[in-house]
Amino acid sequence: MVGRVVSDKMDKTVIVQVEMLVKHRLYQKYVRRRSKFAAHDENNDSRVGDKVMIIQSRPLSKTKRWRMSKIVEKAV
């Protein structure tokens, strides 16, 4: 999944917000859905605003089940 980093205040952890377009069952209109995932960032490379790719992994802590695989685009 690809999303934006919204928080990097923790050590080796970033919060990634993923935006999805989902079709509404009744109205057949596309609605934006957002989810936040805690992802493991081993080298503390990413910053707020970066576009990153995350992959699912084994549980690393109570809330971390994702790892950051690469930085797609750096923030300006």
N, CA, C and O atoms as a CHARMM CRD file, in Angstrom:
* protein
*
  304
    1    1 MET  N      0.84200  -1.18000   0.00000 PROA 1      0.00000
    2    1 MET  CA     0.00000   0.00000   0.00000 PROA 1      0.00000
    3    1 MET  C      0.88500   1.23900   0.00000 PROA 1      0.00000
    4    1 MET  O      2.00000   1.22200   0.52000 PROA 1      0.00000
    5    2 VAL  N      0.37900   2.29700  -0.58100 PROA 2      0.00000
    6    2 VAL  CA     1.12400   3.54900  -0.66700 PROA 2      0.00000
    7    2 VAL  C      0.34400   4.62300   0.07500 PROA 2      0.00000
    8    2 VAL  O     -0.86800   4.75100  -0.10000 PROA 2      0.00000
    9    3 GLY  N      1.04600   5.39800   0.90900 PROA 3      0.00000
   10    3 GLY  CA     0.39100   6.46000   1.66700 PROA 3      0.00000
   11    3 GLY  C      1.36700   7.54400   2.06300 PROA 3      0.00000
   12    3 GLY  O      2.55400   7.47300   1.74400 PROA 3      0.00000
   13    4 ARG  N      0.86100   8.55400   2.76400 PROA 4      0.00000
   14    4 ARG  CA     1.66700   9.69000   3.21400 PROA 4      0.00000
   15    4 ARG  C      1.99700   9.54600   4.69500 PROA 4      0.00000
   16    4 ARG  O      1.17300   9.08200   5.48200 PROA 4      0.00000
   17    5 VAL  N      3.20600   9.94800   5.06300 PROA 5      0.00000
   18    5 VAL  CA     3.61800   9.94100   6.47000 PROA 5      0.00000
   19    5 VAL  C      2.99300  11.16000   7.14400 PROA 5      0.00000
   20    5 VAL  O      3.19900  12.29200   6.70600 PROA 5      0.00000
   21    6 VAL  N      2.22300  10.92400   8.21800 PROA 6      0.00000
   22    6 VAL  CA     1.58500  12.02800   8.93000 PROA 6      0.00000
   23    6 VAL  C      2.24200  12.28600  10.28600 PROA 6      0.00000
   24    6 VAL  O      2.02900  13.34000  10.88600 PROA 6      0.00000
   25    7 SER  N      3.04900  11.32000  10.77800 PROA 7      0.00000
   26    7 SER  CA     3.75600  11.50900  12.04200 PROA 7      0.00000
   27    7 SER  C      5.03800  10.69100  12.03300 PROA 7      0.00000
   28    7 SER  O      5.05000   9.53200  11.61600 PROA 7      0.00000
   29    8 ASP  N      6.13600  11.32400  12.50800 PROA 8      0.00000
   30    8 ASP  CA     7.41100  10.61200  12.62600 PROA 8      0.00000
   31    8 ASP  C      8.05600  10.88600  13.98100 PROA 8      0.00000
   32    8 ASP  O      9.28000  10.87000  14.10400 PROA 8      0.00000
   33    9 LYS  N      7.23500  11.13700  14.99200 PROA 9      0.00000
   34    9 LYS  CA     7.74000  11.54000  16.31000 PROA 9      0.00000
   35    9 LYS  C      8.30000  10.38300  17.12300 PROA 9      0.00000
   36    9 LYS  O      9.05700  10.60100  18.07000 PROA 9      0.00000
   37   10 MET  N      7.93500   9.14600  16.76300 PROA 10     0.00000
   38   10 MET  CA     8.41500   7.98700  17.50900 PROA 10     0.00000
   39   10 MET  C      9.73900   7.49200  16.92200 PROA 10     0.00000
   40   10 MET  O     10.08300   7.80800  15.78300 PROA 10     0.00000
   41   11 ASP  N     10.46400   6.71900  17.71000 PROA 11     0.00000
   42   11 ASP  CA    11.72800   6.15900  17.25200 PROA 11     0.00000
   43   11 ASP  C     11.46300   4.89500  16.44200 PROA 11     0.00000
   44   11 ASP  O     10.84500   3.95600  16.94200 PROA 11     0.00000
   45   12 LYS  N     11.92600   4.86700  15.19700 PROA 12     0.00000
   46   12 LYS  CA    11.79100   3.72800  14.28000 PROA 12     0.00000
   47   12 LYS  C     10.34800   3.39800  13.93700 PROA 12     0.00000
   48   12 LYS  O     10.05900   2.27600  13.52000 PROA 12     0.00000
   49   13 THR  N      9.43700   4.34600  14.10300 PROA 13     0.00000
   50   13 THR  CA     8.03200   4.14000  13.76100 PROA 13     0.00000
   51   13 THR  C      7.48800   5.38400  13.07900 PROA 13     0.00000
   52   13 THR  O      7.76900   6.50600  13.50100 PROA 13     0.00000
   53   14 VAL  N      6.71100   5.18300  12.02500 PROA 14     0.00000
   54   14 VAL  CA     6.01300   6.28500  11.36200 PROA 14     0.00000
   55   14 VAL  C      4.53600   5.91400  11.24500 PROA 14     0.00000
   56   14 VAL  O      4.18500   4.73800  11.15700 PROA 14     0.00000
   57   15 ILE  N      3.68000   6.93300  11.24500 PROA 15     0.00000
   58   15 ILE  CA     2.25600   6.73700  11.03200 PROA 15     0.00000
   59   15 ILE  C      1.97200   7.11400   9.58300 PROA 15     0.00000
   60   15 ILE  O      2.23400   8.23900   9.15700 PROA 15     0.00000
   61   16 VAL  N      1.42900   6.14800   8.82900 PROA 16     0.00000
   62   16 VAL  CA     1.17300   6.33300   7.40000 PROA 16     0.00000
   63   16 VAL  C     -0.33500   6.36500   7.18000 PROA 16     0.00000
   64   16 VAL  O     -1.05800   5.47000   7.61600 PROA 16     0.00000
   65   17 GLN  N     -0.80300   7.42100   6.48900 PROA 17     0.00000
   66   17 GLN  CA    -2.22300   7.54400   6.17200 PROA 17     0.00000
   67   17 GLN  C     -2.43100   7.11700   4.72800 PROA 17     0.00000
   68   17 GLN  O     -1.84000   7.68200   3.80800 PROA 17     0.00000
   69   18 VAL  N     -3.28700   6.10400   4.53900 PROA 18     0.00000
   70   18 VAL  CA    -3.57600   5.56500   3.21500 PROA 18     0.00000
   71   18 VAL  C     -4.98000   6.00100   2.82500 PROA 18     0.00000
   72   18 VAL  O     -5.92500   5.84600   3.59900 PROA 18     0.00000
   73   19 GLU  N     -5.11200   6.55000   1.61100 PROA 19     0.00000
   74   19 GLU  CA    -6.40100   7.01600   1.12600 PROA 19     0.00000
   75   19 GLU  C     -6.90800   6.05600   0.05200 PROA 19     0.00000
   76   19 GLU  O     -6.17500   5.70700  -0.87300 PROA 19     0.00000
   77   20 MET  N     -8.16400   5.63200   0.17900 PROA 20     0.00000
   78   20 MET  CA    -8.75900   4.68400  -0.76000 PROA 20     0.00000
   79   20 MET  C    -10.06000   5.24400  -1.30700 PROA 20     0.00000
   80   20 MET  O    -10.78200   5.95100  -0.60400 PROA 20     0.00000
   81   21 LEU  N    -10.36000   4.92900  -2.55900 PROA 21     0.00000
   82   21 LEU  CA   -11.65200   5.26900  -3.14000 PROA 21     0.00000
   83   21 LEU  C    -12.53800   4.02600  -3.09000 PROA 21     0.00000
   84   21 LEU  O    -12.18700   2.98600  -3.64600 PROA 21     0.00000
   85   22 VAL  N    -13.68600   4.13900  -2.42200 PROA 22     0.00000
   86   22 VAL  CA   -14.60400   3.01300  -2.24300 PROA 22     0.00000
   87   22 VAL  C    -15.96200   3.41400  -2.80000 PROA 22     0.00000
   88   22 VAL  O    -16.43800   4.52400  -2.56300 PROA 22     0.00000
   89   23 LYS  N    -16.57800   2.50800  -3.53800 PROA 23     0.00000
   90   23 LYS  CA   -17.89200   2.78700  -4.10700 PROA 23     0.00000
   91   23 LYS  C    -18.98000   2.54800  -3.06000 PROA 23     0.00000
   92   23 LYS  O    -19.01400   1.49400  -2.42600 PROA 23     0.00000
   93   24 HSD  N    -19.86300   3.52300  -2.88100 PROA 24     0.00000
   94   24 HSD  CA   -20.96600   3.41500  -1.93500 PROA 24     0.00000
   95   24 HSD  C    -21.98100   2.40000  -2.46300 PROA 24     0.00000
   96   24 HSD  O    -22.34600   2.42900  -3.63900 PROA 24     0.00000
   97   25 ARG  N    -22.43800   1.49300  -1.57200 PROA 25     0.00000
   98   25 ARG  CA   -23.33100   0.41600  -2.01600 PROA 25     0.00000
   99   25 ARG  C    -24.66700   0.92400  -2.55500 PROA 25     0.00000
  100   25 ARG  O    -25.14100   0.46100  -3.59300 PROA 25     0.00000
  101   26 LEU  N    -25.26500   1.87000  -1.85100 PROA 26     0.00000
  102   26 LEU  CA   -26.60300   2.32700  -2.22500 PROA 26     0.00000
  103   26 LEU  C    -26.56400   3.39900  -3.31300 PROA 26     0.00000
  104   26 LEU  O    -27.29900   3.32000  -4.29600 PROA 26     0.00000
  105   27 TYR  N    -25.69700   4.40500  -3.12900 PROA 27     0.00000
  106   27 TYR  CA   -25.71000   5.56400  -4.02500 PROA 27     0.00000
  107   27 TYR  C    -24.76600   5.43000  -5.21100 PROA 27     0.00000
  108   27 TYR  O    -24.76800   6.29100  -6.09100 PROA 27     0.00000
  109   28 GLN  N    -23.95900   4.37200  -5.26000 PROA 28     0.00000
  110   28 GLN  CA   -23.04900   4.11400  -6.38100 PROA 28     0.00000
  111   28 GLN  C    -22.10000   5.27900  -6.64500 PROA 28     0.00000
  112   28 GLN  O    -21.67600   5.49700  -7.77900 PROA 28     0.00000
  113   29 LYS  N    -21.77300   6.02200  -5.59800 PROA 29     0.00000
  114   29 LYS  CA   -20.86700   7.16100  -5.70500 PROA 29     0.00000
  115   29 LYS  C    -19.55300   6.78600  -5.01300 PROA 29     0.00000
  116   29 LYS  O    -19.55600   6.06100  -4.01800 PROA 29     0.00000
  117   30 TYR  N    -18.44200   7.27800  -5.54000 PROA 30     0.00000
  118   30 TYR  CA   -17.14800   6.97700  -4.93400 PROA 30     0.00000
  119   30 TYR  C    -16.88600   7.89100  -3.74500 PROA 30     0.00000
  120   30 TYR  O    -17.05000   9.10800  -3.82800 PROA 30     0.00000
  121   31 VAL  N    -16.47300   7.27700  -2.63200 PROA 31     0.00000
  122   31 VAL  CA   -16.23300   8.00000  -1.38500 PROA 31     0.00000
  123   31 VAL  C    -14.79100   7.76100  -0.97300 PROA 31     0.00000
  124   31 VAL  O    -14.29000   6.64400  -1.10300 PROA 31     0.00000
  125   32 ARG  N    -14.11400   8.79600  -0.47700 PROA 32     0.00000
  126   32 ARG  CA   -12.74000   8.66400  -0.00800 PROA 32     0.00000
  127   32 ARG  C    -12.72000   8.11500   1.41300 PROA 32     0.00000
  128   32 ARG  O    -13.38100   8.65200   2.30200 PROA 32     0.00000
  129   33 ARG  N    -11.97000   7.05800   1.61900 PROA 33     0.00000
  130   33 ARG  CA   -11.78800   6.47600   2.94600 PROA 33     0.00000
  131   33 ARG  C    -10.31700   6.58300   3.31100 PROA 33     0.00000
  132   33 ARG  O     -9.44400   6.36600   2.47100 PROA 33     0.00000
  133   34 ARG  N    -10.04800   6.91900   4.56500 PROA 34     0.00000
  134   34 ARG  CA    -8.66800   7.03900   5.03600 PROA 34     0.00000
  135   34 ARG  C     -8.43400   6.09000   6.19900 PROA 34     0.00000
  136   34 ARG  O     -9.30000   5.91400   7.05600 PROA 34     0.00000
  137   35 SER  N     -7.25400   5.48000   6.22000 PROA 35     0.00000
  138   35 SER  CA    -6.85200   4.62200   7.32800 PROA 35     0.00000
  139   35 SER  C     -5.43200   4.97400   7.71000 PROA 35     0.00000
  140   35 SER  O     -4.61900   5.34100   6.86200 PROA 35     0.00000
  141   36 LYS  N     -5.13800   4.85800   9.00500 PROA 36     0.00000
  142   36 LYS  CA    -3.78500   5.12400   9.49800 PROA 36     0.00000
  143   36 LYS  C     -3.16300   3.81700   9.96600 PROA 36     0.00000
  144   36 LYS  O     -3.80300   3.01900  10.65000 PROA 36     0.00000
  145   37 PHE  N     -1.90700   3.61200   9.58900 PROA 37     0.00000
  146   37 PHE  CA    -1.16800   2.42000   9.96300 PROA 37     0.00000
  147   37 PHE  C      0.15300   2.82000  10.59500 PROA 37     0.00000
  148   37 PHE  O      0.82300   3.73900  10.12400 PROA 37     0.00000
  149   38 ALA  N      0.52700   2.12600  11.66600 PROA 38     0.00000
  150   38 ALA  CA     1.84700   2.30800  12.27600 PROA 38     0.00000
  151   38 ALA  C      2.80300   1.38000  11.54100 PROA 38     0.00000
  152   38 ALA  O      2.58000   0.17100  11.47800 PROA 38     0.00000
  153   39 ALA  N      3.87200   1.95200  10.98400 PROA 39     0.00000
  154   39 ALA  CA     4.82000   1.16800  10.19000 PROA 39     0.00000
  155   39 ALA  C      6.21800   1.29700  10.77300 PROA 39     0.00000
  156   39 ALA  O      6.59600   2.34300  11.30100 PROA 39     0.00000
  157   40 HSD  N      6.97700   0.21400  10.66700 PROA 40     0.00000
  158   40 HSD  CA     8.34800   0.17100  11.18000 PROA 40     0.00000
  159   40 HSD  C      9.29300   0.81000  10.16700 PROA 40     0.00000
  160   40 HSD  O      9.31100   0.42100   8.99900 PROA 40     0.00000
  161   41 ASP  N     10.07600   1.78800  10.61500 PROA 41     0.00000
  162   41 ASP  CA    11.06400   2.48000   9.77700 PROA 41     0.00000
  163   41 ASP  C     12.42600   2.29600  10.44900 PROA 41     0.00000
  164   41 ASP  O     12.79500   3.07500  11.32800 PROA 41     0.00000
  165   42 GLU  N     13.16000   1.28200  10.04400 PROA 42     0.00000
  166   42 GLU  CA    14.38900   0.86100  10.73100 PROA 42     0.00000
  167   42 GLU  C     15.42400   1.96700  10.85700 PROA 42     0.00000
  168   42 GLU  O     16.03400   2.11300  11.91600 PROA 42     0.00000
  169   43 ASN  N     15.64100   2.75300   9.79800 PROA 43     0.00000
  170   43 ASN  CA    16.71000   3.75400   9.80200 PROA 43     0.00000
  171   43 ASN  C     16.21900   5.17800  10.04400 PROA 43     0.00000
  172   43 ASN  O     17.00700   6.11700   9.93600 PROA 43     0.00000
  173   44 ASN  N     14.94100   5.36600  10.36800 PROA 44     0.00000
  174   44 ASN  CA    14.35500   6.70300  10.56300 PROA 44     0.00000
  175   44 ASN  C     14.59600   7.59300   9.34600 PROA 44     0.00000
  176   44 ASN  O     14.95400   8.76200   9.49000 PROA 44     0.00000
  177   45 ASP  N     14.40000   7.03600   8.13900 PROA 45     0.00000
  178   45 ASP  CA    14.65400   7.77400   6.89600 PROA 45     0.00000
  179   45 ASP  C     13.52900   8.72700   6.51500 PROA 45     0.00000
  180   45 ASP  O     13.79600   9.80600   5.98400 PROA 45     0.00000
  181   46 SER  N     12.28700   8.35800   6.77100 PROA 46     0.00000
  182   46 SER  CA    11.15800   9.13500   6.26000 PROA 46     0.00000
  183   46 SER  C     10.79700  10.29300   7.18100 PROA 46     0.00000
  184   46 SER  O     11.03100  10.25500   8.38900 PROA 46     0.00000
  185   47 ARG  N     10.22100  11.32000   6.57200 PROA 47     0.00000
  186   47 ARG  CA     9.78500  12.52800   7.27700 PROA 47     0.00000
  187   47 ARG  C      8.30600  12.77700   6.96500 PROA 47     0.00000
  188   47 ARG  O      7.74000  12.14400   6.07400 PROA 47     0.00000
  189   48 VAL  N      7.69100  13.69500   7.69800 PROA 48     0.00000
  190   48 VAL  CA     6.28000  14.03000   7.49300 PROA 48     0.00000
  191   48 VAL  C      6.09900  14.57500   6.07500 PROA 48     0.00000
  192   48 VAL  O      6.83900  15.45700   5.63900 PROA 48     0.00000
  193   49 GLY  N      5.11300  14.04400   5.37100 PROA 49     0.00000
  194   49 GLY  CA     4.82700  14.48000   4.00800 PROA 49     0.00000
  195   49 GLY  C      5.38300  13.56100   2.94100 PROA 49     0.00000
  196   49 GLY  O      4.99000  13.66500   1.77900 PROA 49     0.00000
  197   50 ASP  N      6.29300  12.65800   3.30100 PROA 50     0.00000
  198   50 ASP  CA     6.85200  11.71700   2.33400 PROA 50     0.00000
  199   50 ASP  C      5.79200  10.71200   1.89700 PROA 50     0.00000
  200   50 ASP  O      4.92800  10.31900   2.68000 PROA 50     0.00000
  201   51 LYS  N      5.87300  10.30600   0.64100 PROA 51     0.00000
  202   51 LYS  CA     5.00200   9.24700   0.12700 PROA 51     0.00000
  203   51 LYS  C      5.80400   7.95400   0.22400 PROA 51     0.00000
  204   51 LYS  O      6.88300   7.84200  -0.35700 PROA 51     0.00000
  205   52 VAL  N      5.26800   6.97100   0.96500 PROA 52     0.00000
  206   52 VAL  CA     6.00200   5.73300   1.22200 PROA 52     0.00000
  207   52 VAL  C      5.17200   4.51100   0.85400 PROA 52     0.00000
  208   52 VAL  O      3.94400   4.56500   0.79300 PROA 52     0.00000
  209   53 MET  N      5.86900   3.41400   0.61100 PROA 53     0.00000
  210   53 MET  CA     5.21600   2.13400   0.36200 PROA 53     0.00000
  211   53 MET  C      5.39700   1.27100   1.59900 PROA 53     0.00000
  212   53 MET  O      6.50700   1.14500   2.11800 PROA 53     0.00000
  213   54 ILE  N      4.28800   0.66400   2.08100 PROA 54     0.00000
  214   54 ILE  CA     4.36800  -0.19900   3.25700 PROA 54     0.00000
  215   54 ILE  C      3.91100  -1.59500   2.87900 PROA 54     0.00000
  216   54 ILE  O      3.04500  -1.77000   2.02200 PROA 54     0.00000
  217   55 ILE  N      4.51200  -2.60100   3.54000 PROA 55     0.00000
  218   55 ILE  CA     4.13600  -3.98900   3.31000 PROA 55     0.00000
  219   55 ILE  C      3.78900  -4.62300   4.64400 PROA 55     0.00000
  220   55 ILE  O      4.32900  -4.24500   5.68300 PROA 55     0.00000
  221   56 GLN  N      2.88800  -5.58400   4.60700 PROA 56     0.00000
  222   56 GLN  CA     2.44500  -6.25100   5.82000 PROA 56     0.00000
  223   56 GLN  C      3.52400  -7.19900   6.32700 PROA 56     0.00000
  224   56 GLN  O      4.23100  -7.82700   5.53800 PROA 56     0.00000
  225   57 SER  N      3.64800  -7.29800   7.66200 PROA 57     0.00000
  226   57 SER  CA     4.65800  -8.17000   8.24500 PROA 57     0.00000
  227   57 SER  C      4.10600  -8.80700   9.51600 PROA 57     0.00000
  228   57 SER  O      2.94000  -8.62400   9.86300 PROA 57     0.00000
  229   58 ARG  N      4.95700  -9.55000  10.19500 PROA 58     0.00000
  230   58 ARG  CA     4.55400 -10.15500  11.45900 PROA 58     0.00000
  231   58 ARG  C      4.36000  -9.03600  12.49100 PROA 58     0.00000
  232   58 ARG  O      4.88300  -7.93900  12.29500 PROA 58     0.00000
  233   59 PRO  N      3.63100  -9.27700  13.57200 PROA 59     0.00000
  234   59 PRO  CA     3.45700  -8.23900  14.60200 PROA 59     0.00000
  235   59 PRO  C      4.80400  -7.85300  15.22800 PROA 59     0.00000
  236   59 PRO  O      5.52900  -8.70300  15.74600 PROA 59     0.00000
  237   60 LEU  N      5.11800  -6.55700  15.16900 PROA 60     0.00000
  238   60 LEU  CA     6.37400  -6.04700  15.71700 PROA 60     0.00000
  239   60 LEU  C      6.16000  -5.43400  17.09300 PROA 60     0.00000
  240   60 LEU  O      7.09500  -5.35100  17.88900 PROA 60     0.00000
  241   61 SER  N      4.93700  -5.00500  17.37600 PROA 61     0.00000
  242   61 SER  CA     4.57100  -4.48200  18.69300 PROA 61     0.00000
  243   61 SER  C      3.04800  -4.57500  18.79900 PROA 61     0.00000
  244   61 SER  O      2.40500  -5.24800  17.99300 PROA 61     0.00000
  245   62 LYS  N      2.48300  -3.90500  19.78600 PROA 62     0.00000
  246   62 LYS  CA     1.03100  -3.95900  19.98300 PROA 62     0.00000
  247   62 LYS  C      0.27300  -3.40900  18.77200 PROA 62     0.00000
  248   62 LYS  O     -0.76500  -3.95400  18.39700 PROA 62     0.00000
  249   63 THR  N      0.77500  -2.34600  18.16300 PROA 63     0.00000
  250   63 THR  CA     0.06600  -1.70900  17.05100 PROA 63     0.00000
  251   63 THR  C      0.76500  -1.84500  15.70700 PROA 63     0.00000
  252   63 THR  O      0.13500  -1.60000  14.67800 PROA 63     0.00000
  253   64 LYS  N      2.03500  -2.22200  15.67000 PROA 64     0.00000
  254   64 LYS  CA     2.78800  -2.26900  14.40900 PROA 64     0.00000
  255   64 LYS  C      2.68200  -3.63500  13.74700 PROA 64     0.00000
  256   64 LYS  O      3.15100  -4.63700  14.28700 PROA 64     0.00000
  257   65 ARG  N      2.05400  -3.66300  12.56200 PROA 65     0.00000
  258   65 ARG  CA     1.98300  -4.86800  11.75000 PROA 65     0.00000
  259   65 ARG  C      2.43200  -4.58900  10.31800 PROA 65     0.00000
  260   65 ARG  O      2.19500  -5.40500   9.42700 PROA 65     0.00000
  261   66 TRP  N      3.07100  -3.45600  10.09100 PROA 66     0.00000
  262   66 TRP  CA     3.50800  -3.03300   8.76600 PROA 66     0.00000
  263   66 TRP  C      4.96400  -2.60500   8.82300 PROA 66     0.00000
  264   66 TRP  O      5.44600  -2.14000   9.85600 PROA 66     0.00000
  265   67 ARG  N      5.67200  -2.76800   7.69000 PROA 67     0.00000
  266   67 ARG  CA     7.03900  -2.28300   7.54200 PROA 67     0.00000
  267   67 ARG  C      7.09300  -1.34400   6.35400 PROA 67     0.00000
  268   67 ARG  O      6.42200  -1.56600   5.34700 PROA 67     0.00000
  269   68 MET  N      7.90200  -0.28100   6.47500 PROA 68     0.00000
  270   68 MET  CA     8.09400   0.62200   5.36200 PROA 68     0.00000
  271   68 MET  C      9.11000  -0.00800   4.41000 PROA 68     0.00000
  272   68 MET  O     10.24200  -0.28700   4.80700 PROA 68     0.00000
  273   69 SER  N      8.71300  -0.23300   3.15400 PROA 69     0.00000
  274   69 SER  CA     9.62700  -0.88900   2.21900 PROA 69     0.00000
  275   69 SER  C     10.48100   0.11500   1.46100 PROA 69     0.00000
  276   69 SER  O     11.67600  -0.11000   1.27100 PROA 69     0.00000
  277   70 LYS  N      9.87400   1.24000   1.01600 PROA 70     0.00000
  278   70 LYS  CA    10.67500   2.24600   0.32700 PROA 70     0.00000
  279   70 LYS  C      9.95900   3.59000   0.33500 PROA 70     0.00000
  280   70 LYS  O      8.75100   3.67600   0.55000 PROA 70     0.00000
  281   71 ILE  N     10.74600   4.63300   0.09300 PROA 71     0.00000
  282   71 ILE  CA    10.20600   5.98200  -0.03400 PROA 71     0.00000
  283   71 ILE  C      9.96100   6.22400  -1.51600 PROA 71     0.00000
  284   71 ILE  O     10.89400   6.19800  -2.31900 PROA 71     0.00000
  285   72 VAL  N      8.70600   6.45800  -1.87600 PROA 72     0.00000
  286   72 VAL  CA     8.33900   6.67100  -3.26800 PROA 72     0.00000
  287   72 VAL  C      8.66600   8.08900  -3.70000 PROA 72     0.00000
  288   72 VAL  O      9.17300   8.31700  -4.79900 PROA 72     0.00000
  289   73 GLU  N      8.36300   9.06300  -2.80100 PROA 73     0.00000
  290   73 GLU  CA     8.54100  10.47100  -3.14200 PROA 73     0.00000
  291   73 GLU  C      8.84000  11.25800  -1.87300 PROA 73     0.00000
  292   73 GLU  O      8.12200  11.13300  -0.88200 PROA 73     0.00000
  293   74 LYS  N      9.89500  12.06700  -1.89800 PROA 74     0.00000
  294   74 LYS  CA    10.25600  12.87800  -0.73900 PROA 74     0.00000
  295   74 LYS  C      9.38500  14.12900  -0.67300 PROA 74     0.00000
  296   74 LYS  O      8.94800  14.63800  -1.70500 PROA 74     0.00000
  297   75 ALA  N      9.13300  14.62600   0.53900 PROA 75     0.00000
  298   75 ALA  CA     8.36600  15.85800   0.70600 PROA 75     0.00000
  299   75 ALA  C      9.22000  17.04800   0.30300 PROA 75     0.00000
  300   75 ALA  O     10.44700  17.01500   0.40100 PROA 75     0.00000
  301   76 VAL  N      8.55600  18.08800  -0.14800 PROA 76     0.00000
  302   76 VAL  CA     9.27100  19.28500  -0.60000 PROA 76     0.00000
  303   76 VAL  C      9.73700  20.13400   0.54700 PROA 76     0.00000
  304   76 VAL  O     10.35500  21.17700   0.33300 PROA 76     0.00000
